[in-house]
Amino acid sequence: MANEVYGALSQIPRVRRVTWLNGQGQFHIARRDVVCPGQGEALPVIGLEEQVLRSFATYSADRVEQLRLRPKGTPHHAPTMPIAQMTSRVCLDRLELSAAHLVVADQLLRDQRYRVAIGRYYYAMYHTARSAAFAFYRGDDHEKHSVLPQKLPGELPDREALVQDLQYARLLRNDADYDPYPTSDLVWEQDARAVAASASRFCAAVEDFVLGQIVNGE
């Protein structure tokens, strides 16, 4: 499983560097700058593999199980890659999306654009949480913003604190996105810095859980 995961990671552009360490099932993750297409460059067209993953990423746990149990010889009895590999890819790719939001949020914070930074920090936490839910439940049944916090896996260390962090970040995001007041961006600084700290803790803790699920094949 380790070689499969490492092989998949080495073939796709990463927002973070993910390295297999000492064959002990440990990953090292470090954020780096996102490289964007230059002006005038066409956006990439989604390939067949990512089309399959995009669809699979929305499957319920029941649908994933039905796919796994479908006998050979029946129409569409198997996906283009093993289900375990697709599950790992979906989880890792959602962590990468989380990392992209963190990179942008950090830059917005440095630029004193506190209101919009809050939203990016929340979505970093949201996508990390969805990765954990998909890894644990083997399906995307709990993607709703109001449902996801309570569906964080019970095995997460200090789970209740993580639930509260995610719920609070969502409330701040709602205020920042929908309420025009206070109009001064500087008034949002304290909230932005608070959610930045909680996002860092949340994403680190939940990422460790997701990577453990993948490595252990649970």
SEZA-150734 format. One record per residue (C-alpha): x negated, y, z negated. Coordinates in pm, 1 decimal, decimal comma, always signed. Each point is the difference from the previous one (the first is absolute). Last residue first. Example, Ala and Ser with C-alpha at 12.3 -4.5 7.8 and 13.67 -1.06 7.14 Angstrom:
// residues 2
[pt [-1367,0 -106,0 -714,0]]
[pt [+137,0 -344,0 -66,0]]
END
This chain:
// residues 218
[pt [+841,1 +89,5 -743,2]]
[pt [-283,9 -44,8 +245,7]]
[pt [-253,2 +85,6 -267,5]]
[pt [-170,1 +256,6 +219,3]]
[pt [+325,5 +151,8 +121,1]]
[pt [+165,1 +24,9 -341,2]]
[pt [-321,3 +139,0 -149,6]]
[pt [-13,2 +261,8 +273,9]]
[pt [+354,0 +105,3 -83,3]]
[pt [-70,8 +21,5 -375,5]]
[pt [-315,7 +204,9 +48,5]]
[pt [+192,6 +231,2 +231,6]]
[pt [+261,4 +49,7 -273,6]]
[pt [-253,7 +117,3 -256,2]]
[pt [-193,7 +229,3 +234,2]]
[pt [+315,5 +145,2 +154,8]]
[pt [+157,8 +80,1 -335,0]]
[pt [-306,9 +157,0 -158,7]]
[pt [-71,1 +225,6 +297,9]]
[pt [+368,1 +83,9 +41,9]]
[pt [+24,9 +91,5 -369,7]]
[pt [-289,8 +244,6 +30,2]]
[pt [+134,4 +159,2 +317,8]]
[pt [+347,5 +14,3 -156,3]]
[pt [-134,8 +213,7 -283,2]]
[pt [-202,6 +220,1 +234,1]]
[pt [+305,7 +68,4 +214,0]]
[pt [+219,4 +70,1 -301,8]]
[pt [-249,3 +251,9 -137,9]]
[pt [-44,8 +167,1 +338,7]]
[pt [+369,0 +40,1 +86,3]]
[pt [+16,0 +361,8 -118,9]]
[pt [-280,2 +79,1 +244,9]]
[pt [+225,8 -78,5 +295,7]]
[pt [+220,4 +296,9 -82,7]]
[pt [+359,8 -56,7 +111,9]]
[pt [+121,7 -149,0 -326,8]]
[pt [+240,4 -89,6 +139,5]]
[pt [+67,0 -131,6 +351,2]]
[pt [+113,7 -336,8 -143,9]]
[pt [-0,3 -290,5 +245,5]]
[pt [-355,0 -122,6 +51,5]]
[pt [-164,7 +112,6 -324,4]]
[pt [+294,5 -99,1 -217,9]]
[pt [+36,7 -337,9 +168,7]]
[pt [-374,8 -60,6 -19,5]]
[pt [+0,4 +83,6 -370,8]]
[pt [+279,1 -250,6 -61,5]]
[pt [-185,0 -262,4 +204,5]]
[pt [-320,2 +56,7 -194,5]]
[pt [+192,8 -49,3 -323,7]]
[pt [+142,0 -332,4 +116,3]]
[pt [-339,1 -126,1 +116,8]]
[pt [-174,7 +99,3 -322,4]]
[pt [+279,8 -149,3 -210,1]]
[pt [-26,3 -333,6 +178,4]]
[pt [-377,6 +5,6 -40,0]]
[pt [+35,2 +61,0 -374,4]]
[pt [+241,3 -291,1 -23,1]]
[pt [-237,4 -228,8 +189,5]]
[pt [-299,6 +38,2 -229,6]]
[pt [-169,2 -286,3 +184,9]]
[pt [+206,9 -115,9 +297,8]]
[pt [+136,9 -351,9 -53,5]]
[pt [+359,4 +126,0 -10,8]]
[pt [-16,8 +90,0 +367,3]]
[pt [+134,0 +348,2 +84,6]]
[pt [+367,4 -46,9 +72,9]]
[pt [+123,1 +267,3 -241,7]]
[pt [-204,8 +262,4 +182,9]]
[pt [+128,0 -112,2 +343,3]]
[pt [+372,5 +46,6 -55,6]]
[pt [+51,4 +378,1 +18,7]]
[pt [-249,5 +43,4 +283,0]]
[pt [+156,8 -281,4 +200,0]]
[pt [-260,9 -248,9 +126,8]]
[pt [+110,4 -290,4 -216,5]]
[pt [+68,8 -291,8 +233,3]]
[pt [-318,5 +7,8 +207,3]]
[pt [-102,9 -362,9 -35,7]]
[pt [-250,1 -233,0 -161,4]]
[pt [+119,4 +102,1 -349,0]]
[pt [-350,0 +61,7 -136,8]]
[pt [-191,7 +116,0 +306,9]]
[pt [+295,2 +197,7 +134,4]]
[pt [+59,3 +164,3 -338,0]]
[pt [-368,6 +86,0 -35,1]]
[pt [-14,1 +153,5 +347,3]]
[pt [+317,5 +192,9 -72,3]]
[pt [-161,4 +139,5 -315,6]]
[pt [-306,7 +113,3 +194,4]]
[pt [+230,5 +162,1 +253,5]]
[pt [+186,5 +189,9 -270,8]]
[pt [-313,9 +109,1 -186,3]]
[pt [-150,9 +154,4 +312,2]]
[pt [+343,4 +141,4 +75,5]]
[pt [+4,0 +177,3 -335,6]]
[pt [-344,2 +148,3 +52,7]]
[pt [+104,8 +129,4 +342,3]]
[pt [+312,4 +160,9 -142,8]]
[pt [-187,3 +174,8 -279,1]]
[pt [-255,3 +137,5 +246,5]]
[pt [+282,3 +182,3 +180,3]]
[pt [+72,3 +216,4 -305,5]]
[pt [-362,7 +48,6 -100,3]]
[pt [-142,5 +151,8 +312,1]]
[pt [-300,5 +124,4 -196,2]]
[pt [-240,2 -98,9 +282,0]]
[pt [-174,3 -245,4 -233,3]]
[pt [+338,1 -151,2 -81,9]]
[pt [+85,3 -26,6 +369,9]]
[pt [-329,1 -180,5 +58,8]]
[pt [+69,1 -247,8 -279,8]]
[pt [+351,9 -58,5 +132,7]]
[pt [-132,4 -70,5 +350,2]]
[pt [-244,9 -262,0 -125,6]]
[pt [+261,5 -149,2 -230,3]]
[pt [+252,3 -28,3 +283,9]]
[pt [-255,9 -184,2 +212,9]]
[pt [-72,5 -232,5 -292,0]]
[pt [+366,6 -93,6 -27,4]]
[pt [+5,2 -83,0 +369,5]]
[pt [-301,5 -221,6 -59,9]]
[pt [+180,4 -171,5 -285,5]]
[pt [+289,1 -60,4 +242,1]]
[pt [-247,2 -158,9 +239,2]]
[pt [-128,3 -227,5 -274,5]]
[pt [+346,3 -124,6 -95,0]]
[pt [+111,9 -48,7 +359,7]]
[pt [-325,1 -176,9 +87,2]]
[pt [+22,4 -233,9 -296,8]]
[pt [+357,8 -95,1 +83,6]]
[pt [-93,9 -53,8 +364,3]]
[pt [-283,5 -231,0 -104,7]]
[pt [+227,0 -201,0 -226,7]]
[pt [+258,0 -22,6 +279,6]]
[pt [-254,7 -146,5 +239,7]]
[pt [-40,8 +194,9 +326,2]]
[pt [+214,9 +44,0 +311,5]]
[pt [+310,2 -100,0 -195,1]]
[pt [+128,2 -359,6 -20,0]]
[pt [+323,0 -179,1 +82,8]]
[pt [+94,5 +265,8 +254,1]]
[pt [+237,1 -243,1 +169,2]]
[pt [-10,5 -340,9 -171,1]]
[pt [-287,5 -235,5 +74,1]]
[pt [-158,7 +32,5 -340,2]]
[pt [+242,6 +15,0 -286,4]]
[pt [+99,7 +332,1 -157,6]]
[pt [-115,6 -10,0 -361,8]]
[pt [-232,7 +301,0 +15,8]]
[pt [+248,6 +206,8 +196,1]]
[pt [+273,4 -80,7 -248,5]]
[pt [-233,0 +102,1 -282,9]]
[pt [-77,8 +332,3 +169,1]]
[pt [+371,4 +58,6 +51,3]]
[pt [+77,1 -70,3 -363,4]]
[pt [-276,4 +234,4 -116,4]]
[pt [+147,7 +276,8 +213,6]]
[pt [-178,2 +96,0 +318,9]]
[pt [-101,6 +364,8 +58,0]]
[pt [-376,9 -61,8 +21,2]]
[pt [+64,2 -282,5 +248,7]]
[pt [+132,1 +247,4 +256,5]]
[pt [-297,6 +232,2 -26,1]]
[pt [-233,5 -300,5 -8,7]]
[pt [+137,7 -132,8 +329,2]]
[pt [-26,6 +342,6 +162,7]]
[pt [-349,9 +27,8 -145,4]]
[pt [-104,5 -317,9 +177,4]]
[pt [+163,0 +108,3 +327,1]]
[pt [-181,5 +332,0 +8,5]]
[pt [+123,2 +341,9 -107,4]]
[pt [-94,6 +261,3 +255,6]]
[pt [-282,6 +225,0 -112,4]]
[pt [+61,3 +375,9 -3,2]]
[pt [-132,5 +170,4 +309,1]]
[pt [-304,3 +221,3 -44,2]]
[pt [+44,4 +368,9 +80,7]]
[pt [-138,6 +115,8 -331,7]]
[pt [-217,7 -259,5 -163,5]]
[pt [+146,7 -306,4 -166,2]]
[pt [-23,5 +4,3 -381,9]]
[pt [-277,1 -146,0 -215,9]]
[pt [+119,1 -36,7 -358,1]]
[pt [-259,4 +87,0 -261,0]]
[pt [-107,0 -270,7 -240,9]]
[pt [+158,8 -180,5 -290,2]]
[pt [-191,6 -276,2 -170,0]]
[pt [+128,1 -348,9 -68,5]]
[pt [-218,9 -284,1 -129,6]]
[pt [+161,5 -339,1 +9,5]]
[pt [-45,0 -296,2 -229,9]]
[pt [+80,2 -360,0 +77,4]]
[pt [-328,5 -131,0 -132,8]]
[pt [-176,0 -44,5 +333,7]]
[pt [-268,3 +241,7 -119,6]]
[pt [+199,9 +307,1 +102,3]]
[pt [+233,4 +22,6 +298,7]]
[pt [+8,9 +360,5 +117,1]]
[pt [+289,2 +233,9 +70,5]]
[pt [-88,9 +348,9 +122,0]]
[pt [+301,1 +223,7 +0,1]]
[pt [+184,6 +154,2 +291,1]]
[pt [-92,2 -310,4 +191,4]]
[pt [-7,3 -58,7 +374,1]]
[pt [+91,9 -364,5 +69,6]]
[pt [-223,0 -299,1 +80,1]]
[pt [-204,5 -26,9 -319,5]]
[pt [+308,1 -20,7 -217,4]]
[pt [+135,9 -303,1 +181,4]]
[pt [-330,8 -183,5 -32,5]]
[pt [-28,4 +82,1 -370,1]]
[pt [+349,8 -131,2 -63,1]]
[pt [-60,6 -318,6 +196,1]]
[pt [-340,6 -54,0 -163,6]]
[pt [+149,2 +36,2 -347,6]]
[pt [+285,6 -237,2 +80,2]]
END
